[in-house]
Amino acid sequence: MATTQAYLQTHQDRFLDELKAFLRIPSVSTAPQYAEDVRRAAKFVQQKLLQAGADRAELLETVGYPLVYAEKMVNSQLPTVLFYGHYDVQPADPYDLWDQPPFEPII
């Protein structure tokens, strides 16, 4: 556990920078003007999964936006674990109610 915490602390700035880069992508899937941003968010997730050690990560095209599918085989004798998440976001309207720009993360 100490090794994990030391790793997290050592790389905290990089992790935060990567998270902020992801949060800056306005991947609003309900608004057609953000279609390229949604695709960019999918590619971002795909790339980060590969960098994290996934054996493969691909975009699976759908009628709408692509799914991101990745897998990492550690041992075929171990149970399978599935993670599911969204890479798209809700619309930020009305913008005038925001204290800060909605796609500019702050700490």
HUBEL-V632874 format. One record per backbone hydrogen bond with DSSP energy under -1.0 kcal/mol. CO is the residue of the C=O (numbers start at 0). NH is the residue of the N-H. E is the energy in kcal/mol with one decimal. If there is no record, write none. Layout:
((CO,NH,E) (CO,NH,E))
//
This chain:
((0,4,-2.5) (1,5,-2.4) (2,6,-2.2) (3,7,-2.6) (4,8,-2.4) (5,9,-2.6) (6,10,-2.1) (10,14,-2.5) (11,15,-2.6) (12,16,-2.5) (13,17,-2.6) (14,18,-2.4) (15,19,-2.7) (16,20,-2.2) (17,21,-2.0) (18,22,-2.5) (19,23,-1.4) (21,24,-1.4) (24,26,-2.3) (25,27,-2.1) (26,28,-1.0) (26,88,-2.6) (27,30,-1.2) (30,33,-2.4) (31,34,-1.8) (33,37,-2.4) (34,38,-2.0) (35,39,-2.3) (36,40,-2.4) (37,41,-2.0) (38,42,-2.3) (39,43,-2.2) (40,44,-2.5) (41,45,-2.5) (42,46,-2.6) (43,47,-2.4) (44,48,-2.3) (45,49,-2.0) (46,50,-2.6) (47,51,-1.7) (48,53,-2.5) (49,52,-1.3) (55,70,-2.1) (57,68,-2.8) (59,66,-2.8) (66,59,-2.9) (68,57,-3.1) (70,54,-1.9) (70,55,-1.4) (74,77,-2.0) (93,96,-1.5) (94,97,-1.8) (100,103,-1.7))
//
